[in-house]
Amino acid sequence: MKPIRVLMITSAWPTPGQPRTTHFIKRQADFLRAAGVAVDVFQFRGEQKLNRYVGGWLRARRQLDPTRYDLVHAQFGQSGLLALPKRLPLVVTFRGSDLLGIVSDVDGRYTWKGRVLQRLSRLVALNADAVIVVSEHMKRSLPPSVPAVVIPSGLDLELFRPMPRDAARHALKWPLDGRYVLFVGNPAQARKRHALARRAVEIVNHSCPVELVTAWGAPHTDVPLYMNACDALICTSSQEGSPNVVKEALACELPVVSVPVGDVPLRLRGIEGCEVCADDQPETLAAALDRVLRRGARIRSRGAVAELDERSMAQQVIEIYRSVLNGAHHNHRGEDS
């Protein structure tokens, strides 16, 4: 059987300086290839500038050859713009800010450019042959006539697995008797709200010594060490689709304290030792952290993310590809999603 030939268009890709940036997209491409799909990746950086999109569109048009590819898979709504008007069937994965809006890194407010992106993403969705979202709540931001399939970003469960805490601390050259709370988001992004995490930890320090560890910039393969060395993960984002860091923590059986964002409440439901706070006040987060740290135990959570193994997620994406190529999946038929 001939392999499915896919041109994957993405506006974000990991770099040596930012190895955690959209690492899940690179891994999805790798796992699709391992499953027998022929994937070429077309990278561009729009950076909310019209001239960059025009340049990217012109380059993409030269590559969108029906004799070379069977379909296009756009990662993020903005990437789908480069595939319009369509020369090939189009699958789009929406991952968060493309549908939910862009939050300014200056003041944390939604930007007007983000509003434009939302409208353009809805246009792309209306023209796509299949739409994927990474969490259930994102469906509400799509046009009502557009069905969508929920396929979260997968996890490398061989990499993210529990290990003895002391062994992880030895590897990182940390003291064995400290208390550590892990923050993995980019501190420079306002929507990650690093200052909120820092303030919550400062409050906890009034009753017990604890250190906030920021692992942004660490190689992806080192992140499991940080997760196994720490006592809790804190997630303070104002906006997320389906944050991989929370699922990775669950795979390592690291307790999670989070604001109610994205699909985190669903992911943490029923897992003893994790807390979803009722609000995003630092005092509320601090109280939850204090309870988790005083409990002092790992959690039993690996089974909750077993279904998110990247090999399984890749197979679900391949099924979408096949349904599109067989003509069984199209947005304008109005099927139930």
C-alpha positions in Angstrom: 0.0 0.0 0.0 1.3 3.4 -0.9 2.0 5.7 2.0 -0.1 8.7 2.6 1.8 11.8 1.5 1.3 14.8 3.8 2.6 18.4 3.6 2.4 19.6 7.2 2.3 23.4 7.4 3.2 24.9 10.8 3.9 28.5 12.0 5.8 27.2 15.0 8.6 24.7 15.5 11.1 23.9 18.3 14.5 25.7 18.1 17.7 25.1 20.0 17.0 28.2 22.1 13.4 27.2 22.8 13.3 23.4 22.7 9.9 23.2 24.4 8.1 25.5 21.9 5.6 23.3 20.1 7.7 20.2 20.6 4.5 18.2 20.4 4.1 19.1 16.7 7.6 17.9 15.8 6.9 14.7 17.8 3.6 14.2 16.0 5.4 14.4 12.7 8.0 11.9 13.9 5.4 9.4 15.1 3.4 9.8 11.9 6.5 8.9 9.9 7.2 6.0 12.2 3.6 4.8 11.4 4.4 4.9 7.7 3.1 8.3 6.6 5.4 10.4 4.3 5.5 13.8 6.0 7.2 16.9 4.7 7.2 19.9 7.0 6.7 23.4 5.7 7.8 26.0 8.4 7.0 29.7 8.3 7.0 32.4 10.9 4.0 34.8 10.5 4.7 36.8 13.7 1.4 38.6 13.1 2.9 40.5 10.1 1.0 40.6 6.8 4.2 40.6 4.7 5.4 37.4 6.3 2.1 35.7 5.6 2.2 36.8 2.0 5.7 35.5 1.6 4.8 32.2 3.3 1.7 31.9 1.1 3.8 32.4 -2.1 6.4 29.8 -1.0 3.6 27.4 0.0 1.9 27.7 -3.4 5.0 26.5 -5.1 5.1 23.4 -2.9 1.3 22.5 -2.9 1.6 20.0 -5.8 -1.1 17.3 -6.1 1.4 15.0 -7.7 3.7 15.2 -4.6 1.1 15.2 -1.8 -2.2 13.6 -1.0 -3.3 16.3 1.6 -2.2 19.2 3.7 -2.2 19.1 7.5 -2.1 22.6 8.9 -1.0 23.0 12.5 -2.9 26.1 13.9 -5.5 28.0 12.1 -3.1 30.6 10.7 -1.1 27.9 9.0 -4.3 26.8 7.1 -4.4 30.2 5.4 -1.3 29.2 3.3 -3.3 26.3 1.9 -6.2 28.5 0.6 -7.6 28.4 -2.0 -7.3 24.7 -1.8 -5.3 22.6 -4.2 -5.3 19.6 -1.9 -7.6 18.2 0.8 -7.1 20.2 4.0 -6.9 18.9 7.6 -6.5 21.6 10.3 -5.5 21.1 14.0 -6.5 24.0 16.2 -4.4 24.2 19.3 -5.6 27.1 21.4 -4.9 30.8 20.7 -5.8 30.4 17.1 -9.4 29.8 18.1 -9.4 31.3 21.6 -7.5 34.6 20.9 -4.0 35.9 21.6 -3.1 37.3 24.9 -0.7 40.2 25.0 2.7 39.6 26.6 2.7 43.2 27.8 -0.6 43.5 29.7 -2.2 40.1 29.5 -5.2 41.3 27.6 -6.6 39.9 24.4 -5.2 41.7 21.3 -7.0 43.0 18.3 -4.7 40.9 16.1 -5.9 37.9 18.1 -9.5 38.8 17.3 -8.5 38.9 13.6 -6.8 35.5 13.9 -9.9 34.1 15.5 -12.0 35.2 12.5 -9.4 33.9 10.0 -9.3 30.6 11.9 -13.1 30.3 11.6 -12.8 30.9 7.8 -10.1 28.2 7.6 -12.3 25.8 9.5 -15.2 26.4 7.1 -13.0 25.5 4.2 -11.2 22.5 5.8 -12.1 18.9 4.9 -11.5 17.9 8.5 -11.0 19.8 11.8 -9.2 18.6 14.8 -9.2 20.4 18.2 -7.0 19.4 21.2 -9.8 19.7 23.8 -13.5 19.5 24.0 -14.2 23.1 25.1 -12.5 24.4 21.9 -15.4 23.2 19.8 -17.5 26.0 21.1 -15.3 28.5 19.3 -15.9 26.9 15.9 -18.7 27.9 13.6 -21.8 25.9 14.5 -21.8 24.1 11.1 -18.2 22.8 11.5 -17.9 19.3 13.1 -14.6 18.6 14.9 -12.8 15.6 16.3 -10.9 15.9 19.6 -7.4 14.6 19.4 -5.2 15.9 22.3 -1.4 16.2 21.8 0.1 12.8 22.6 2.7 11.9 25.2 5.9 10.0 25.0 5.1 7.6 27.8 8.5 6.0 27.6 10.2 9.3 28.3 7.7 10.6 30.8 7.5 8.0 33.5 8.0 7.9 37.3 11.5 7.5 38.8 12.8 7.8 42.4 12.8 11.3 43.6 16.3 11.2 45.1 17.7 9.7 41.9 16.3 12.6 39.9 17.7 15.1 42.4 21.1 13.5 42.3 21.1 13.8 38.5 20.2 17.5 38.8 22.7 18.0 41.7 19.9 19.3 43.9 19.8 18.9 47.7 17.8 15.9 48.7 15.9 17.6 51.6 14.5 20.6 49.7 10.9 21.3 48.6 10.4 22.3 45.0 7.4 23.5 42.9 7.9 23.2 39.2 6.8 25.8 36.6 7.4 24.8 33.0 5.8 27.6 30.9 7.7 30.4 29.2 8.0 33.2 31.9 8.1 35.8 29.1 4.5 34.9 28.0 2.0 37.0 29.9 -0.7 34.3 29.6 1.5 31.8 31.5 1.4 34.2 34.5 4.8 33.3 36.0 4.4 36.2 38.5 1.2 34.5 39.8 3.1 31.3 40.4 5.9 33.1 42.1 3.5 35.0 44.4 1.7 31.8 45.4 5.0 30.2 46.3 6.1 33.3 48.3 2.9 32.9 50.4 3.6 29.2 51.0 7.1 30.2 52.2 5.5 31.9 55.2 4.6 28.5 56.6 7.2 26.1 55.0 10.3 26.6 52.9 9.8 25.9 49.2 11.5 26.9 46.0 9.9 27.7 42.6 11.9 26.0 39.8 11.4 27.3 36.3 12.4 24.7 33.7 11.7 26.7 30.6 14.6 26.3 28.2 15.6 22.9 29.6 16.0 20.2 26.9 12.8 18.3 26.4 14.5 15.0 27.4 15.5 16.6 30.8 11.9 17.7 31.7 11.0 14.3 33.2 14.0 14.6 35.6 12.6 18.0 36.8 9.2 16.5 37.2 10.4 13.5 39.2 12.7 15.8 41.3 10.0 18.2 42.3 7.1 18.0 44.8 4.4 19.6 42.7 3.7 21.3 39.4 1.9 24.6 39.3 -0.1 25.7 36.2 -1.3 29.4 36.3 -2.1 30.0 32.6 -4.9 32.4 31.8 -5.5 30.5 28.5 -4.7 27.0 27.3 -6.2 24.4 25.0 -4.9 21.1 26.4 -1.6 21.9 28.2 0.9 19.1 27.7 2.8 19.9 30.8 -0.1 18.8 33.0 -0.4 15.5 31.2 3.3 15.0 31.3 3.2 15.6 35.1 0.4 13.0 35.4 2.5 10.5 33.5 5.4 11.1 36.0 2.8 10.9 38.9 3.7 14.4 40.0 1.0 16.2 41.9 -0.6 19.2 40.0 -2.0 22.4 41.3 -3.8 24.5 38.6 -6.2 27.3 37.9 -9.3 26.1 36.0 -8.0 26.5 32.4 -8.4 24.5 29.2 -9.1 20.8 29.8 -7.2 20.7 33.1 -10.3 20.2 35.3 -11.2 17.2 33.2 -7.7 15.8 33.3 -7.4 16.1 37.1 -10.9 15.0 37.9 -10.9 12.1 40.4 -7.1 12.1 40.9 -6.3 12.3 44.6 -3.5 14.6 45.5 -4.1 17.1 42.7 -6.1 20.4 43.0 -8.0 22.6 40.6 -8.4 25.9 42.3 -11.8 27.7 42.4 -10.2 30.9 41.2 -6.8 32.4 40.2 -6.0 34.3 43.3 -2.5 33.7 44.7 -3.9 33.0 48.1 -6.1 30.2 46.7 -3.2 28.7 44.8 -0.9 28.9 47.9 -3.5 27.1 50.1 -3.7 24.3 47.5 0.1 24.1 47.2 0.4 24.0 51.0 -2.1 21.0 51.2 -0.3 19.1 48.4 3.2 19.7 49.9 2.0 18.7 53.4 0.6 15.5 51.9 4.0 14.8 50.6 3.1 11.9 48.4 3.2 11.0 44.7 -0.1 10.4 43.0 -1.5 7.4 41.2 -2.2 9.1 37.8 -0.3 7.3 35.1 -3.4 5.3 34.1 -5.3 8.5 33.5 -3.1 9.4 30.6 -2.3 6.0 29.2 -4.7 6.6 26.3 -2.6 9.6 25.2 0.4 7.5 24.1 1.7 9.3 21.0 1.5 6.1 18.9 -2.2 5.9 19.6 -2.7 9.6 18.9 -0.8 9.2 15.6 -3.2 6.4 14.6 -6.2 8.6 15.3 -4.7 11.3 13.0 -4.1 8.7 10.3 -7.7 7.7 10.5 -8.7 11.3 9.8 -6.4 11.3 6.8 -8.0 8.2 5.5 -11.5 9.4 6.0 -10.7 12.6 4.1 -9.1 10.8 1.2 -12.0 8.3 1.0 -14.4 11.2 0.9 -16.2 10.2 4.1 -15.2 13.2 6.2 -16.2 16.7 5.1 -17.2 19.7 7.2 -20.1 20.8 5.0 -22.1 17.6 5.4 -23.1 18.5 8.9 -22.4 15.2 10.5 -22.4 14.9 14.3 -18.9 15.4 15.7 
